[in-house]
Amino acid sequence: MNRPRLTLIVNNDVPCRERGAPIGQKSWSNKFDPYALKVGAPDLWSAYFRARYSSPREVALFCDVSFQTALNWWGAVTAPASHIALLVMLTDPDAPEFFGQAMGQAA
């Protein structure tokens, strides 16, 4: 019976980082504070909905949620769940730019 084997592949053409050399940023979590992002999400989403829709009722109809839920988003009480975020990103081509600019102002 053949067992899977781990194979180490070495590339001598790529130099190793020298000891003591600074390491560049590798992840977004080093750039954004996850707690601050969570706390600021309701305000960010409220700004988005206010910029794109004329009332919480329109938000409720588009996102297929109750009026109370849309009102909570509109008033920055809560932020939408991930499936709503995906819906927005997939249907509004300007959404990534909106959120990018908003995050750029906050950073």
C-alpha positions in Angstrom: 0.0 0.0 0.0 1.4 3.4 -1.0 1.2 6.1 1.6 1.2 9.8 0.6 4.6 11.4 1.1 5.5 15.0 1.8 7.9 16.4 -0.7 10.0 19.4 0.0 10.7 21.6 -3.0 13.5 24.1 -2.7 14.0 27.0 -5.0 17.5 28.4 -4.7 16.7 31.2 -7.2 14.6 33.1 -4.7 16.7 34.7 -1.9 15.7 34.3 1.7 14.9 37.3 3.8 17.9 38.4 5.8 17.7 38.2 9.6 16.5 41.4 11.1 14.9 42.7 7.9 11.5 44.2 8.4 8.6 42.0 7.3 6.0 43.7 5.0 2.3 43.7 5.9 0.8 40.3 5.0 -2.8 40.6 6.0 -5.7 43.0 6.2 -6.2 42.2 9.9 -2.9 44.1 10.5 -4.3 47.1 8.7 -7.8 47.2 10.1 -8.8 46.7 13.7 -11.4 43.9 13.6 -13.2 45.3 16.7 -13.3 48.9 15.2 -14.6 47.5 12.0 -17.4 45.6 13.8 -18.3 48.6 15.9 -18.3 50.9 12.9 -20.2 48.6 10.5 -23.7 50.0 11.4 -22.7 53.5 10.6 -21.0 52.4 7.4 -24.0 50.5 6.2 -26.4 53.3 7.2 -24.3 55.7 5.1 -24.4 53.3 2.1 -28.2 52.8 2.3 -28.9 56.6 2.7 -26.7 57.3 -0.3 -28.4 54.7 -2.5 -32.0 54.6 -1.4 -34.6 57.3 -0.6 -36.2 55.5 2.4 -36.0 52.5 4.6 -39.0 51.1 2.8 -37.0 50.8 -0.4 -34.2 49.1 1.5 -36.7 46.6 2.9 -38.1 45.9 -0.5 -34.8 45.5 -2.2 -33.2 43.3 0.5 -36.4 41.4 1.2 -36.4 42.1 4.9 -38.9 43.5 7.3 -39.4 47.3 7.5 -38.1 47.2 11.1 -34.9 45.5 10.0 -34.4 48.1 7.3 -35.2 50.9 9.8 -32.5 49.5 12.1 -29.9 49.5 9.2 -31.1 53.0 8.2 -30.7 54.3 11.7 -27.3 52.6 12.3 -28.7 50.4 15.1 -27.5 47.2 13.4 -25.6 46.1 10.3 -26.8 43.6 7.7 -25.8 40.0 7.7 -23.3 38.6 5.3 -25.9 37.4 2.7 -27.2 41.0 2.4 -23.6 42.2 2.0 -23.1 39.7 -0.8 -26.4 40.8 -2.4 -25.2 44.4 -2.4 -21.7 43.6 -3.7 -23.1 41.5 -6.5 -25.9 43.9 -7.6 -24.3 47.3 -7.2 -21.1 47.8 -9.2 -20.4 51.0 -7.3 -20.6 49.4 -3.8 -17.0 48.3 -3.5 -15.8 51.8 -4.4 -18.2 53.3 -1.9 -17.0 51.1 0.9 -13.4 51.5 -0.1 -13.6 55.2 0.0 -15.5 55.1 3.4 -12.8 52.8 4.8 -10.0 55.0 3.4 -11.5 58.0 5.2 -11.7 56.0 8.4 -8.2 54.6 8.3 
